[in-house]
């Protein structure tokens, strides 16, 4: 596993945890959507990088 892939996956999981917290705190929907997009992009980029380089 490469370092960048690990970082991207960890950041994506961290953002996913933040989404859950923000939903419970009833934060604005636009912020939750932005976090969701960011989390999805990080996770997909991390997994794609793993598949491409291995």
mmCIF entry with sequence, helices, sheets and N, C-alpha, C, O atoms, coordinates in Angstrom:
data_MODEL
# 
_entry.id   MODEL 
# 
_entity.id                         1 
_entity.type                       polymer 
_entity.pdbx_number_of_molecules   1 
# 
_entity_poly.entity_id                      1 
_entity_poly.type                           'polypeptide(L)' 
_entity_poly.nstd_linkage                   no 
_entity_poly.nstd_monomer                   no 
_entity_poly.pdbx_seq_one_letter_code       
;(UNK)(UNK)(UNK)(UNK)(UNK)(UNK)(UNK)(UNK)(UNK)(UNK)(UNK)(UNK)(UNK)(UNK)(UNK)(UNK)
(UNK)(UNK)(UNK)(UNK)(UNK)(UNK)(UNK)(UNK)(UNK)(UNK)(UNK)(UNK)(UNK)(UNK)(UNK)(UNK)
(UNK)(UNK)(UNK)(UNK)(UNK)(UNK)(UNK)(UNK)(UNK)(UNK)(UNK)(UNK)(UNK)(UNK)(UNK)(UNK)
(UNK)(UNK)(UNK)(UNK)(UNK)(UNK)
;
_entity_poly.pdbx_seq_one_letter_code_can   XXXXXXXXXXXXXXXXXXXXXXXXXXXXXXXXXXXXXXXXXXXXXXXXXXXXXX 
_entity_poly.pdbx_strand_id                 A 
# 
loop_
_entity_poly_seq.entity_id 
_entity_poly_seq.num 
_entity_poly_seq.mon_id 
_entity_poly_seq.hetero 
1 1  UNK n 
1 2  UNK n 
1 3  UNK n 
1 4  UNK n 
1 5  UNK n 
1 6  UNK n 
1 7  UNK n 
1 8  UNK n 
1 9  UNK n 
1 10 UNK n 
1 11 UNK n 
1 12 UNK n 
1 13 UNK n 
1 14 UNK n 
1 15 UNK n 
1 16 UNK n 
1 17 UNK n 
1 18 UNK n 
1 19 UNK n 
1 20 UNK n 
1 21 UNK n 
1 22 UNK n 
1 23 UNK n 
1 24 UNK n 
1 25 UNK n 
1 26 UNK n 
1 27 UNK n 
1 28 UNK n 
1 29 UNK n 
1 30 UNK n 
1 31 UNK n 
1 32 UNK n 
1 33 UNK n 
1 34 UNK n 
1 35 UNK n 
1 36 UNK n 
1 37 UNK n 
1 38 UNK n 
1 39 UNK n 
1 40 UNK n 
1 41 UNK n 
1 42 UNK n 
1 43 UNK n 
1 44 UNK n 
1 45 UNK n 
1 46 UNK n 
1 47 UNK n 
1 48 UNK n 
1 49 UNK n 
1 50 UNK n 
1 51 UNK n 
1 52 UNK n 
1 53 UNK n 
1 54 UNK n 
# 
_struct_asym.id          A 
_struct_asym.entity_id   1 
# 
loop_
_struct_conf.conf_type_id 
_struct_conf.id 
_struct_conf.pdbx_PDB_helix_id 
_struct_conf.beg_label_comp_id 
_struct_conf.beg_label_asym_id 
_struct_conf.beg_label_seq_id 
_struct_conf.pdbx_beg_PDB_ins_code 
_struct_conf.end_label_comp_id 
_struct_conf.end_label_asym_id 
_struct_conf.end_label_seq_id 
_struct_conf.pdbx_end_PDB_ins_code 
_struct_conf.beg_auth_comp_id 
_struct_conf.beg_auth_asym_id 
_struct_conf.beg_auth_seq_id 
_struct_conf.end_auth_comp_id 
_struct_conf.end_auth_asym_id 
_struct_conf.end_auth_seq_id 
_struct_conf.pdbx_PDB_helix_class 
_struct_conf.details 
_struct_conf.pdbx_PDB_helix_length 
HELX_P HELX_P1 AA1 UNK A 3  ? UNK A 24 ? UNK A 3  UNK A 24 1 ? 22 
HELX_P HELX_P2 AA2 UNK A 29 ? UNK A 53 ? UNK A 29 UNK A 53 1 ? 25 
# 
_struct_conf_type.id          HELX_P 
_struct_conf_type.criteria    ? 
_struct_conf_type.reference   ? 
# 
loop_
_atom_site.group_PDB 
_atom_site.id 
_atom_site.type_symbol 
_atom_site.label_atom_id 
_atom_site.label_alt_id 
_atom_site.label_comp_id 
_atom_site.label_asym_id 
_atom_site.label_entity_id 
_atom_site.label_seq_id 
_atom_site.pdbx_PDB_ins_code 
_atom_site.Cartn_x 
_atom_site.Cartn_y 
_atom_site.Cartn_z 
_atom_site.occupancy 
_atom_site.B_iso_or_equiv 
_atom_site.pdbx_formal_charge 
_atom_site.auth_seq_id 
_atom_site.auth_comp_id 
_atom_site.auth_asym_id 
_atom_site.auth_atom_id 
_atom_site.pdbx_PDB_model_num 
ATOM 1   N N  . UNK A 1 1  ? 0.855   -1.177 0.000   1.00 0.00 ? 1  UNK A N  1 
ATOM 2   C CA . UNK A 1 1  ? 0.000   0.000  0.000   1.00 0.00 ? 1  UNK A CA 1 
ATOM 3   C C  . UNK A 1 1  ? 0.895   1.231  0.000   1.00 0.00 ? 1  UNK A C  1 
ATOM 4   O O  . UNK A 1 1  ? 1.811   1.339  0.815   1.00 0.00 ? 1  UNK A O  1 
ATOM 5   N N  . UNK A 1 2  ? 0.634   2.141  -0.898  1.00 0.00 ? 2  UNK A N  1 
ATOM 6   C CA . UNK A 1 2  ? 1.452   3.344  -0.981  1.00 0.00 ? 2  UNK A CA 1 
ATOM 7   C C  . UNK A 1 2  ? 1.015   4.370  0.057   1.00 0.00 ? 2  UNK A C  1 
ATOM 8   O O  . UNK A 1 2  ? -0.109  4.325  0.557   1.00 0.00 ? 2  UNK A O  1 
ATOM 9   N N  . UNK A 1 3  ? 1.899   5.276  0.367   1.00 0.00 ? 3  UNK A N  1 
ATOM 10  C CA . UNK A 1 3  ? 1.612   6.293  1.374   1.00 0.00 ? 3  UNK A CA 1 
ATOM 11  C C  . UNK A 1 3  ? 0.458   7.204  1.000   1.00 0.00 ? 3  UNK A C  1 
ATOM 12  O O  . UNK A 1 3  ? -0.398  7.498  1.835   1.00 0.00 ? 3  UNK A O  1 
ATOM 13  N N  . UNK A 1 4  ? 0.425   7.658  -0.260  1.00 0.00 ? 4  UNK A N  1 
ATOM 14  C CA . UNK A 1 4  ? -0.634  8.569  -0.682  1.00 0.00 ? 4  UNK A CA 1 
ATOM 15  C C  . UNK A 1 4  ? -1.994  7.881  -0.653  1.00 0.00 ? 4  UNK A C  1 
ATOM 16  O O  . UNK A 1 4  ? -2.986  8.494  -0.259  1.00 0.00 ? 4  UNK A O  1 
ATOM 17  N N  . UNK A 1 5  ? -2.053  6.636  -1.059  1.00 0.00 ? 5  UNK A N  1 
ATOM 18  C CA . UNK A 1 5  ? -3.313  5.895  -1.020  1.00 0.00 ? 5  UNK A CA 1 
ATOM 19  C C  . UNK A 1 5  ? -3.813  5.781  0.415   1.00 0.00 ? 5  UNK A C  1 
ATOM 20  O O  . UNK A 1 5  ? -5.001  5.955  0.683   1.00 0.00 ? 5  UNK A O  1 
ATOM 21  N N  . UNK A 1 6  ? -2.908  5.491  1.324   1.00 0.00 ? 6  UNK A N  1 
ATOM 22  C CA . UNK A 1 6  ? -3.281  5.382  2.733   1.00 0.00 ? 6  UNK A CA 1 
ATOM 23  C C  . UNK A 1 6  ? -3.826  6.700  3.254   1.00 0.00 ? 6  UNK A C  1 
ATOM 24  O O  . UNK A 1 6  ? -4.845  6.733  3.944   1.00 0.00 ? 6  UNK A O  1 
ATOM 25  N N  . UNK A 1 7  ? -3.140  7.784  2.919   1.00 0.00 ? 7  UNK A N  1 
ATOM 26  C CA . UNK A 1 7  ? -3.585  9.107  3.376   1.00 0.00 ? 7  UNK A CA 1 
ATOM 27  C C  . UNK A 1 7  ? -4.960  9.438  2.816   1.00 0.00 ? 7  UNK A C  1 
ATOM 28  O O  . UNK A 1 7  ? -5.822  9.927  3.546   1.00 0.00 ? 7  UNK A O  1 
ATOM 29  N N  . UNK A 1 8  ? -5.176  9.179  1.527   1.00 0.00 ? 8  UNK A N  1 
ATOM 30  C CA . UNK A 1 8  ? -6.470  9.479  0.915   1.00 0.00 ? 8  UNK A CA 1 
ATOM 31  C C  . UNK A 1 8  ? -7.594  8.674  1.561   1.00 0.00 ? 8  UNK A C  1 
ATOM 32  O O  . UNK A 1 8  ? -8.674  9.209  1.815   1.00 0.00 ? 8  UNK A O  1 
ATOM 33  N N  . UNK A 1 9  ? -7.349  7.403  1.827   1.00 0.00 ? 9  UNK A N  1 
ATOM 34  C CA . UNK A 1 9  ? -8.380  6.566  2.432   1.00 0.00 ? 9  UNK A CA 1 
ATOM 35  C C  . UNK A 1 9  ? -8.668  7.020  3.859   1.00 0.00 ? 9  UNK A C  1 
ATOM 36  O O  . UNK A 1 9  ? -9.828  7.079  4.264   1.00 0.00 ? 9  UNK A O  1 
ATOM 37  N N  . UNK A 1 10 ? -7.627  7.341  4.625   1.00 0.00 ? 10 UNK A N  1 
ATOM 38  C CA . UNK A 1 10 ? -7.827  7.805  6.000   1.00 0.00 ? 10 UNK A CA 1 
ATOM 39  C C  . UNK A 1 10 ? -8.580  9.132  6.024   1.00 0.00 ? 10 UNK A C  1 
ATOM 40  O O  . UNK A 1 10 ? -9.476  9.315  6.849   1.00 0.00 ? 10 UNK A O  1 
ATOM 41  N N  . UNK A 1 11 ? -8.233  10.055 5.140   1.00 0.00 ? 11 UNK A N  1 
ATOM 42  C CA . UNK A 1 11 ? -8.931  11.345 5.072   1.00 0.00 ? 11 UNK A CA 1 
ATOM 43  C C  . UNK A 1 11 ? -10.395 11.125 4.689   1.00 0.00 ? 11 UNK A C  1 
ATOM 44  O O  . UNK A 1 11 ? -11.286 11.764 5.248   1.00 0.00 ? 11 UNK A O  1 
ATOM 45  N N  . UNK A 1 12 ? -10.643 10.225 3.738   1.00 0.00 ? 12 UNK A N  1 
ATOM 46  C CA . UNK A 1 12 ? -12.019 9.931  3.344   1.00 0.00 ? 12 UNK A CA 1 
ATOM 47  C C  . UNK A 1 12 ? -12.830 9.365  4.493   1.00 0.00 ? 12 UNK A C  1 
ATOM 48  O O  . UNK A 1 12 ? -13.986 9.744  4.679   1.00 0.00 ? 12 UNK A O  1 
ATOM 49  N N  . UNK A 1 13 ? -12.246 8.466  5.264   1.00 0.00 ? 13 UNK A N  1 
ATOM 50  C CA . UNK A 1 13 ? -12.946 7.900  6.423   1.00 0.00 ? 13 UNK A CA 1 
ATOM 51  C C  . UNK A 1 13 ? -13.154 8.955  7.506   1.00 0.00 ? 13 UNK A C  1 
ATOM 52  O O  . UNK A 1 13 ? -14.193 8.966  8.167   1.00 0.00 ? 13 UNK A O  1 
ATOM 53  N N  . UNK A 1 14 ? -12.180 9.838  7.691   1.00 0.00 ? 14 UNK A N  1 
ATOM 54  C CA . UNK A 1 14 ? -12.318 10.930 8.654   1.00 0.00 ? 14 UNK A CA 1 
ATOM 55  C C  . UNK A 1 14 ? -13.475 11.847 8.258   1.00 0.00 ? 14 UNK A C  1 
ATOM 56  O O  . UNK A 1 14 ? -14.279 12.238 9.105   1.00 0.00 ? 14 UNK A O  1 
ATOM 57  N N  . UNK A 1 15 ? -13.555 12.188 6.978   1.00 0.00 ? 15 UNK A N  1 
ATOM 58  C CA . UNK A 1 15 ? -14.652 13.027 6.497   1.00 0.00 ? 15 UNK A CA 1 
ATOM 59  C C  . UNK A 1 15 ? -16.001 12.325 6.647   1.00 0.00 ? 15 UNK A C  1 
ATOM 60  O O  . UNK A 1 15 ? -17.005 12.962 6.963   1.00 0.00 ? 15 UNK A O  1 
ATOM 61  N N  . UNK A 1 16 ? -16.020 11.006 6.418   1.00 0.00 ? 16 UNK A N  1 
ATOM 62  C CA . UNK A 1 16 ? -17.263 10.258 6.596   1.00 0.00 ? 16 UNK A CA 1 
ATOM 63  C C  . UNK A 1 16 ? -17.721 10.325 8.050   1.00 0.00 ? 16 UNK A C  1 
ATOM 64  O O  . UNK A 1 16 ? -18.917 10.450 8.313   1.00 0.00 ? 16 UNK A O  1 
ATOM 65  N N  . UNK A 1 17 ? -16.791 10.243 8.995   1.00 0.00 ? 17 UNK A N  1 
ATOM 66  C CA . UNK A 1 17 ? -17.136 10.399 10.409  1.00 0.00 ? 17 UNK A CA 1 
ATOM 67  C C  . UNK A 1 17 ? -17.654 11.798 10.701  1.00 0.00 ? 17 UNK A C  1 
ATOM 68  O O  . UNK A 1 17 ? -18.576 11.969 11.499  1.00 0.00 ? 17 UNK A O  1 
ATOM 69  N N  . UNK A 1 18 ? -17.071 12.787 10.063  1.00 0.00 ? 18 UNK A N  1 
ATOM 70  C CA . UNK A 1 18 ? -17.532 14.163 10.223  1.00 0.00 ? 18 UNK A CA 1 
ATOM 71  C C  . UNK A 1 18 ? -18.948 14.357 9.708   1.00 0.00 ? 18 UNK A C  1 
ATOM 72  O O  . UNK A 1 18 ? -19.727 15.114 10.286  1.00 0.00 ? 18 UNK A O  1 
ATOM 73  N N  . UNK A 1 19 ? -19.279 13.677 8.628   1.00 0.00 ? 19 UNK A N  1 
ATOM 74  C CA . UNK A 1 19 ? -20.628 13.767 8.070   1.00 0.00 ? 19 UNK A CA 1 
ATOM 75  C C  . UNK A 1 19 ? -21.645 13.278 9.096   1.00 0.00 ? 19 UNK A C  1 
ATOM 76  O O  . UNK A 1 19 ? -22.667 13.926 9.324   1.00 0.00 ? 19 UNK A O  1 
ATOM 77  N N  . UNK A 1 20 ? -21.360 12.133 9.711   1.00 0.00 ? 20 UNK A N  1 
ATOM 78  C CA . UNK A 1 20 ? -22.256 11.571 10.720  1.00 0.00 ? 20 UNK A CA 1 
ATOM 79  C C  . UNK A 1 20 ? -22.442 12.559 11.875  1.00 0.00 ? 20 UNK A C  1 
ATOM 80  O O  . UNK A 1 20 ? -23.558 12.768 12.350  1.00 0.00 ? 20 UNK A O  1 
ATOM 81  N N  . UNK A 1 21 ? -21.348 13.156 12.314  1.00 0.00 ? 21 UNK A N  1 
ATOM 82  C CA . UNK A 1 21 ? -21.412 14.125 13.414  1.00 0.00 ? 21 UNK A CA 1 
ATOM 83  C C  . UNK A 1 21 ? -22.221 15.355 13.021  1.00 0.00 ? 21 UNK A C  1 
ATOM 84  O O  . UNK A 1 21 ? -23.032 15.841 13.810  1.00 0.00 ? 21 UNK A O  1 
ATOM 85  N N  . UNK A 1 22 ? -22.009 15.863 11.810  1.00 0.00 ? 22 UNK A N  1 
ATOM 86  C CA . UNK A 1 22 ? -22.727 17.049 11.369  1.00 0.00 ? 22 UNK A CA 1 
ATOM 87  C C  . UNK A 1 22 ? -24.215 16.789 11.201  1.00 0.00 ? 22 UNK A C  1 
ATOM 88  O O  . UNK A 1 22 ? -25.035 17.669 11.464  1.00 0.00 ? 22 UNK A O  1 
ATOM 89  N N  . UNK A 1 23 ? -24.571 15.579 10.762  1.00 0.00 ? 23 UNK A N  1 
ATOM 90  C CA . UNK A 1 23 ? -25.990 15.240 10.622  1.00 0.00 ? 23 UNK A CA 1 
ATOM 91  C C  . UNK A 1 23 ? -26.651 15.230 12.000  1.00 0.00 ? 23 UNK A C  1 
ATOM 92  O O  . UNK A 1 23 ? -27.766 15.726 12.160  1.00 0.00 ? 23 UNK A O  1 
ATOM 93  N N  . UNK A 1 24 ? -25.965 14.666 12.991  1.00 0.00 ? 24 UNK A N  1 
ATOM 94  C CA . UNK A 1 24 ? -26.517 14.621 14.349  1.00 0.00 ? 24 UNK A CA 1 
ATOM 95  C C  . UNK A 1 24 ? -26.669 16.014 14.946  1.00 0.00 ? 24 UNK A C  1 
ATOM 96  O O  . UNK A 1 24 ? -27.582 16.257 15.735  1.00 0.00 ? 24 UNK A O  1 
ATOM 97  N N  . UNK A 1 25 ? -25.769 16.939 14.568  1.00 0.00 ? 25 UNK A N  1 
ATOM 98  C CA . UNK A 1 25 ? -25.827 18.304 15.092  1.00 0.00 ? 25 UNK A CA 1 
ATOM 99  C C  . UNK A 1 25 ? -26.737 19.198 14.257  1.00 0.00 ? 25 UNK A C  1 
ATOM 100 O O  . UNK A 1 25 ? -26.893 20.381 14.560  1.00 0.00 ? 25 UNK A O  1 
ATOM 101 N N  . UNK A 1 26 ? -27.332 18.647 13.220  1.00 0.00 ? 26 UNK A N  1 
ATOM 102 C CA . UNK A 1 26 ? -28.241 19.372 12.319  1.00 0.00 ? 26 UNK A CA 1 
ATOM 103 C C  . UNK A 1 26 ? -27.569 20.598 11.708  1.00 0.00 ? 26 UNK A C  1 
ATOM 104 O O  . UNK A 1 26 ? -28.119 21.699 11.725  1.00 0.00 ? 26 UNK A O  1 
ATOM 105 N N  . UNK A 1 27 ? -26.377 20.386 11.173  1.00 0.00 ? 27 UNK A N  1 
ATOM 106 C CA . UNK A 1 27 ? -25.655 21.447 10.481  1.00 0.00 ? 27 UNK A CA 1 
ATOM 107 C C  . UNK A 1 27 ? -26.326 21.702 9.126   1.00 0.00 ? 27 UNK A C  1 
ATOM 108 O O  . UNK A 1 27 ? -27.164 20.909 8.697   1.00 0.00 ? 27 UNK A O  1 
ATOM 109 N N  . UNK A 1 28 ? -25.965 22.801 8.447   1.00 0.00 ? 28 UNK A N  1 
ATOM 110 C CA . UNK A 1 28 ? -26.574 23.100 7.141   1.00 0.00 ? 28 UNK A CA 1 
ATOM 111 C C  . UNK A 1 28 ? -26.350 21.974 6.129   1.00 0.00 ? 28 UNK A C  1 
ATOM 112 O O  . UNK A 1 28 ? -25.283 21.362 6.086   1.00 0.00 ? 28 UNK A O  1 
ATOM 113 N N  . UNK A 1 29 ? -27.361 21.719 5.331   1.00 0.00 ? 29 UNK A N  1 
ATOM 114 C CA . UNK A 1 29 ? -27.308 20.630 4.348   1.00 0.00 ? 29 UNK A CA 1 
ATOM 115 C C  . UNK A 1 29 ? -26.186 20.833 3.336   1.00 0.00 ? 29 UNK A C  1 
ATOM 116 O O  . UNK A 1 29 ? -25.560 19.865 2.906   1.00 0.00 ? 29 UNK A O  1 
ATOM 117 N N  . UNK A 1 30 ? -25.926 22.082 2.951   1.00 0.00 ? 30 UNK A N  1 
ATOM 118 C CA . UNK A 1 30 ? -24.882 22.324 1.941   1.00 0.00 ? 30 UNK A CA 1 
ATOM 119 C C  . UNK A 1 30 ? -23.511 21.891 2.460   1.00 0.00 ? 30 UNK A C  1 
ATOM 120 O O  . UNK A 1 30 ? -22.702 21.373 1.691   1.00 0.00 ? 30 UNK A O  1 
ATOM 121 N N  . UNK A 1 31 ? -23.240 22.092 3.732   1.00 0.00 ? 31 UNK A N  1 
ATOM 122 C CA . UNK A 1 31 ? -21.972 21.675 4.316   1.00 0.00 ? 31 UNK A CA 1 
ATOM 123 C C  . UNK A 1 31 ? -21.860 20.156 4.339   1.00 0.00 ? 31 UNK A C  1 
ATOM 124 O O  . UNK A 1 31 ? -20.795 19.598 4.072   1.00 0.00 ? 31 UNK A O  1 
ATOM 125 N N  . UNK A 1 32 ? -22.960 19.496 4.658   1.00 0.00 ? 32 UNK A N  1 
ATOM 126 C CA . UNK A 1 32 ? -22.982 18.030 4.677   1.00 0.00 ? 32 UNK A CA 1 
ATOM 127 C C  . UNK A 1 32 ? -22.755 17.472 3.277   1.00 0.00 ? 32 UNK A C  1 
ATOM 128 O O  . UNK A 1 32 ? -22.041 16.482 3.113   1.00 0.00 ? 32 UNK A O  1 
ATOM 129 N N  . UNK A 1 33 ? -23.354 18.096 2.271   1.00 0.00 ? 33 UNK A N  1 
ATOM 130 C CA . UNK A 1 33 ? -23.170 17.650 0.885   1.00 0.00 ? 33 UNK A CA 1 
ATOM 131 C C  . UNK A 1 33 ? -21.722 17.831 0.450   1.00 0.00 ? 33 UNK A C  1 
ATOM 132 O O  . UNK A 1 33 ? -21.159 16.948 -0.198  1.00 0.00 ? 33 UNK A O  1 
ATOM 133 N N  . UNK A 1 34 ? -21.110 18.962 0.794   1.00 0.00 ? 34 UNK A N  1 
ATOM 134 C CA . UNK A 1 34 ? -19.709 19.193 0.435   1.00 0.00 ? 34 UNK A CA 1 
ATOM 135 C C  . UNK A 1 34 ? -18.795 18.170 1.098   1.00 0.00 ? 34 UNK A C  1 
ATOM 136 O O  . UNK A 1 34 ? -17.874 17.660 0.460   1.00 0.00 ? 34 UNK A O  1 
ATOM 137 N N  . UNK A 1 35 ? -19.039 17.866 2.372   1.00 0.00 ? 35 UNK A N  1 
ATOM 138 C CA . UNK A 1 35 ? -18.242 16.854 3.050   1.00 0.00 ? 35 UNK A CA 1 
ATOM 139 C C  . UNK A 1 35 ? -18.437 15.482 2.416   1.00 0.00 ? 35 UNK A C  1 
ATOM 140 O O  . UNK A 1 35 ? -17.487 14.710 2.289   1.00 0.00 ? 35 UNK A O  1 
ATOM 141 N N  . UNK A 1 36 ? -19.661 15.184 2.023   1.00 0.00 ? 36 UNK A N  1 
ATOM 142 C CA . UNK A 1 36 ? -19.941 13.895 1.386   1.00 0.00 ? 36 UNK A CA 1 
ATOM 143 C C  . UNK A 1 36 ? -19.181 13.757 0.075   1.00 0.00 ? 36 UNK A C  1 
ATOM 144 O O  . UNK A 1 36 ? -18.599 12.708 -0.203  1.00 0.00 ? 36 UNK A O  1 
ATOM 145 N N  . UNK A 1 37 ? -19.187 14.799 -0.719  1.00 0.00 ? 37 UNK A N  1 
ATOM 146 C CA . UNK A 1 37 ? -18.466 14.778 -1.996  1.00 0.00 ? 37 UNK A CA 1 
ATOM 147 C C  . UNK A 1 37 ? -16.965 14.631 -1.751  1.00 0.00 ? 37 UNK A C  1 
ATOM 148 O O  . UNK A 1 37 ? -16.292 13.853 -2.428  1.00 0.00 ? 37 UNK A O  1 
ATOM 149 N N  . UNK A 1 38 ? -16.449 15.380 -0.784  1.00 0.00 ? 38 UNK A N  1 
ATOM 150 C CA . UNK A 1 38 ? -15.023 15.290 -0.462  1.00 0.00 ? 38 UNK A CA 1 
ATOM 151 C C  . UNK A 1 38 ? -14.635 13.906 0.020   1.00 0.00 ? 38 UNK A C  1 
ATOM 152 O O  . UNK A 1 38 ? -13.603 13.373 -0.387  1.00 0.00 ? 38 UNK A O  1 
ATOM 153 N N  . UNK A 1 39 ? -15.457 13.312 0.889   1.00 0.00 ? 39 UNK A N  1 
ATOM 154 C CA . UNK A 1 39 ? -15.177 11.971 1.394   1.00 0.00 ? 39 UNK A CA 1 
ATOM 155 C C  . UNK A 1 39 ? -15.198 10.950 0.262   1.00 0.00 ? 39 UNK A C  1 
ATOM 156 O O  . UNK A 1 39 ? -14.318 10.095 0.174   1.00 0.00 ? 39 UNK A O  1 
ATOM 157 N N  . UNK A 1 40 ? -16.196 11.041 -0.596  1.00 0.00 ? 40 UNK A N  1 
ATOM 158 C CA . UNK A 1 40 ? -16.308 10.095 -1.709  1.00 0.00 ? 40 UNK A CA 1 
ATOM 159 C C  . UNK A 1 40 ? -15.107 10.232 -2.650  1.00 0.00 ? 40 UNK A C  1 
ATOM 160 O O  . UNK A 1 40 ? -14.556 9.229  -3.103  1.00 0.00 ? 40 UNK A O  1 
ATOM 161 N N  . UNK A 1 41 ? -14.704 11.464 -2.943  1.00 0.00 ? 41 UNK A N  1 
ATOM 162 C CA . UNK A 1 41 ? -13.574 11.672 -3.847  1.00 0.00 ? 41 UNK A CA 1 
ATOM 163 C C  . UNK A 1 41 ? -12.282 11.115 -3.257  1.00 0.00 ? 41 UNK A C  1 
ATOM 164 O O  . UNK A 1 41 ? -11.497 10.488 -3.967  1.00 0.00 ? 41 UNK A O  1 
ATOM 165 N N  . UNK A 1 42 ? -12.057 11.339 -1.959  1.00 0.00 ? 42 UNK A N  1 
ATOM 166 C CA . UNK A 1 42 ? -10.842 10.824 -1.313  1.00 0.00 ? 42 UNK A CA 1 
ATOM 167 C C  . UNK A 1 42 ? -10.822 9.304  -1.309  1.00 0.00 ? 42 UNK A C  1 
ATOM 168 O O  . UNK A 1 42 ? -9.803  8.688  -1.620  1.00 0.00 ? 42 UNK A O  1 
ATOM 169 N N  . UNK A 1 43 ? -11.958 8.701  -0.954  1.00 0.00 ? 43 UNK A N  1 
ATOM 170 C CA . UNK A 1 43 ? -12.001 7.241  -0.903  1.00 0.00 ? 43 UNK A CA 1 
ATOM 171 C C  . UNK A 1 43 ? -11.814 6.627  -2.288  1.00 0.00 ? 43 UNK A C  1 
ATOM 172 O O  . UNK A 1 43 ? -11.065 5.663  -2.446  1.00 0.00 ? 43 UNK A O  1 
ATOM 173 N N  . UNK A 1 44 ? -12.487 7.178  -3.278  1.00 0.00 ? 44 UNK A N  1 
ATOM 174 C CA . UNK A 1 44 ? -12.368 6.642  -4.640  1.00 0.00 ? 44 UNK A CA 1 
ATOM 175 C C  . UNK A 1 44 ? -10.946 6.825  -5.166  1.00 0.00 ? 44 UNK A C  1 
ATOM 176 O O  . UNK A 1 44 ? -10.385 5.914  -5.775  1.00 0.00 ? 44 UNK A O  1 
ATOM 177 N N  . UNK A 1 45 ? -10.364 8.001  -4.931  1.00 0.00 ? 45 UNK A N  1 
ATOM 178 C CA . UNK A 1 45 ? -8.995  8.250  -5.400  1.00 0.00 ? 45 UNK A CA 1 
ATOM 179 C C  . UNK A 1 45 ? -8.013  7.297  -4.721  1.00 0.00 ? 45 UNK A C  1 
ATOM 180 O O  . UNK A 1 45 ? -7.107  6.774  -5.371  1.00 0.00 ? 45 UNK A O  1 
ATOM 181 N N  . UNK A 1 46 ? -8.187  7.069  -3.426  1.00 0.00 ? 46 UNK A N  1 
ATOM 182 C CA . UNK A 1 46 ? -7.306  6.145  -2.710  1.00 0.00 ? 46 UNK A CA 1 
ATOM 183 C C  . UNK A 1 46 ? -7.416  4.728  -3.223  1.00 0.00 ? 46 UNK A C  1 
ATOM 184 O O  . UNK A 1 46 ? -6.403  4.059  -3.428  1.00 0.00 ? 46 UNK A O  1 
ATOM 185 N N  . UNK A 1 47 ? -8.639  4.259  -3.432  1.00 0.00 ? 47 UNK A N  1 
ATOM 186 C CA . UNK A 1 47 ? -8.845  2.893  -3.915  1.00 0.00 ? 47 UNK A CA 1 
ATOM 187 C C  . UNK A 1 47 ? -8.376  2.749  -5.358  1.00 0.00 ? 47 UNK A C  1 
ATOM 188 O O  . UNK A 1 47 ? -7.749  1.749  -5.711  1.00 0.00 ? 47 UNK A O  1 
ATOM 189 N N  . UNK A 1 48 ? -8.674  3.740  -6.192  1.00 0.00 ? 48 UNK A N  1 
ATOM 190 C CA . UNK A 1 48 ? -8.231  3.679  -7.587  1.00 0.00 ? 48 UNK A CA 1 
ATOM 191 C C  . UNK A 1 48 ? -6.707  3.664  -7.660  1.00 0.00 ? 48 UNK A C  1 
ATOM 192 O O  . UNK A 1 48 ? -6.128  2.946  -8.475  1.00 0.00 ? 48 UNK A O  1 
ATOM 193 N N  . UNK A 1 49 ? -6.072  4.442  -6.824  1.00 0.00 ? 49 UNK A N  1 
ATOM 194 C CA . UNK A 1 49 ? -4.603  4.480  -6.818  1.00 0.00 ? 49 UNK A CA 1 
ATOM 195 C C  . UNK A 1 49 ? -4.040  3.126  -6.399  1.00 0.00 ? 49 UNK A C  1 
ATOM 196 O O  . UNK A 1 49 ? -3.022  2.684  -6.934  1.00 0.00 ? 49 UNK A O  1 
ATOM 197 N N  . UNK A 1 50 ? -4.693  2.466  -5.447  1.00 0.00 ? 50 UNK A N  1 
ATOM 198 C CA . UNK A 1 50 ? -4.259  1.126  -5.040  1.00 0.00 ? 50 UNK A CA 1 
ATOM 199 C C  . UNK A 1 50 ? -4.370  0.145  -6.207  1.00 0.00 ? 50 UNK A C  1 
ATOM 200 O O  . UNK A 1 50 ? -3.467  -0.657 -6.442  1.00 0.00 ? 50 UNK A O  1 
ATOM 201 N N  . UNK A 1 51 ? -5.493  0.219  -6.939  1.00 0.00 ? 51 UNK A N  1 
ATOM 202 C CA . UNK A 1 51 ? -5.734  -0.709 -8.043  1.00 0.00 ? 51 UNK A CA 1 
ATOM 203 C C  . UNK A 1 51 ? -4.771  -0.454 -9.204  1.00 0.00 ? 51 UNK A C  1 
ATOM 204 O O  . UNK A 1 51 ? -4.299  -1.398 -9.838  1.00 0.00 ? 51 UNK A O  1 
ATOM 205 N N  . UNK A 1 52 ? -4.484  0.797  -9.477  1.00 0.00 ? 52 UNK A N  1 
ATOM 206 C CA . UNK A 1 52 ? -3.635  1.142  -10.616 1.00 0.00 ? 52 UNK A CA 1 
ATOM 207 C C  . UNK A 1 52 ? -2.185  0.784  -10.349 1.00 0.00 ? 52 UNK A C  1 
ATOM 208 O O  . UNK A 1 52 ? -1.503  0.259  -11.230 1.00 0.00 ? 52 UNK A O  1 
ATOM 209 N N  . UNK A 1 53 ? -1.706  1.062  -9.147  1.00 0.00 ? 53 UNK A N  1 
ATOM 210 C CA . UNK A 1 53 ? -0.286  0.883  -8.878  1.00 0.00 ? 53 UNK A CA 1 
ATOM 211 C C  . UNK A 1 53 ? 0.086   -0.515 -8.424  1.00 0.00 ? 53 UNK A C  1 
ATOM 212 O O  . UNK A 1 53 ? 1.272   -0.841 -8.372  1.00 0.00 ? 53 UNK A O  1 
ATOM 213 N N  . UNK A 1 54 ? -0.883  -1.351 -8.093  1.00 0.00 ? 54 UNK A N  1 
ATOM 214 C CA . UNK A 1 54 ? -0.560  -2.732 -7.671  1.00 0.00 ? 54 UNK A CA 1 
ATOM 215 C C  . UNK A 1 54 ? -0.928  -3.743 -8.707  1.00 0.00 ? 54 UNK A C  1 
ATOM 216 O O  . UNK A 1 54 ? -0.722  -4.939 -8.504  1.00 0.00 ? 54 UNK A O  1 
# 
